[in-house]
Amino acid sequence: MQKFWGIFIIFILVASCKDNNANRLNENKDNELALIEEPTIVKQYGFNFDDFTVQHDTVRNGDSFGELMLSNKVDYPKIAKISEEFKDTFDVRRIRVGKPYVILKSKDTIEQAQVFIYENDPINYTVVDLRDSVVAYKDRKQVTFVEREASGVIDSYLDQAIIDQNIDYSMSFKLSEIYAWTIDFFKLQKGDRFKVIYKEKYINDSIYVGAGPIEAAYFEHNGRPIYAFPYQSDSLKNISDYYDEEANNLRRTFLKAPIKFNYRISSRYNLKRKIRYYGYKVRPHKGTDYAAPIGTPIVATADGTVTESTRRGGNGKYVKIRHNGTYSTQYLHMRNQKVKKGEYVRQGDVIGWVGMTGNTGGPHVCYRFWKNGSQVDPLKEELPLAEPLAEELRSDYFEFIAPLREQLDCIEYIEKPKEEELITLNE
């Protein structure tokens, strides 16, 4: 009897073990099934490239959109539709040599182009979808912004200090624009120093595509510290300016010149000037001529409303801007205008390009300046400062800049190692 009970107990244990093992196998199978997930589909430009035969290339000399499409088996009616109906989205005449593009082709023996993707710049691109009904649209790559703090001490030039600290070179231009009215960047001193906070832009978290605007800056010139913080002073017109720590506007009402770089003054305001074009007769010259290559951007020297954008006589193509009840400016001999009558422009906005229209012996912009209805010499005028921040906005401004100022103050200066220090390190 005891032998029987022993056999029975062993049978129960074996059965139990089998059940447990079966349960474990089932659990493992369930776990394995749980671990099997759908493969992640990585899309580029909004398309799954695995669905297509992909061709990467760049526009070459002699390429045209039509020829590229015909060589990839796209019917002419579709090409014509893109050319005629989507000019505002994708002007097929304006594809530029060197610009990258991608053609997504059907995965078959025909390999007909299904999608054409044209990169306008590293971030923005245009998609021409040739499947079914033809459409074209613009889009942009996802950009990641990473905040960067940087500083430098000037040994010779600002540009060199920027390069030494591996800072985006555009910071040199951005700093010079912000402080254009308070610091002469041609007379920087050894030991002048700066700090900046800005955001770097990346595609796919790894490809650097430039720097955003400066979010806060500090520049110490000849021992004088000047903070700079951007702040929107007019939400209706979307106007932002840089102000110092006391809410004073860092810019002046007018720029010094209607061209930012690469110009020379070829002729000044002169009421007794003899002009070769008119046989060296005395003809008052009530403008200041800024010589520059054809196509150089011309900018508005102050905020205002365009009152004229036309072509007339010896003035050629020109733009006139009314800034307020006292001041107006005019820009003559343009190759083309970029603005129309009635538009509101901001100081520094491009309003046209240097040309040779009208009576002119070379490419330049004749800059004319009106004060109370009379033309005057802007280089001799004591031009007004830009208005400080409105009183009702100041408390919000000071609250806004407090953490940025503290962050700036905590940034340490990184100086370029001296030659003797480099020798020691090399040894």
Buried (B, 14 or more C-beta within 10 A) or exposed (E): EEEEEEEEEEEEEEEEEEEEEEEEEEEEEEEEEEEEEEEEEEEEBEBEBEEBBBBEEEBEEEBEBBEBBBEBEBEEEBBEBBBEEBEEBBEBEEBEEEBEBBBBBBEEEEBBBBBBBBBBEBBEBBBBBBEEEBBBEEEEBEBBEEEBBBBBBBBEEBBBBBBBBEBBEBBBBBBBBBBBBBBEBEEBEEEBBBBBBBBBBBBEEEEEBBBBEBBBBBBBBEEEEBBBBBBEBEEEEEBBBBBBBEBBBBBBBBBEBBBBEEBEEBBEBBEEBEBEEEEEEEBEBBBBBBBBEEEBBBBBBBBBBBEBBEEEEEBBBBBBBBBEEEBBBBBBBBBEBBBEEEBEBBBBBEBBBBBBBBBBEEBBBBBBBBBEEEBBBBBEEEBEEBEBBEEEBBEEBBEBBEEBBEBBEEBEEBBBEEEEEEEEEEE
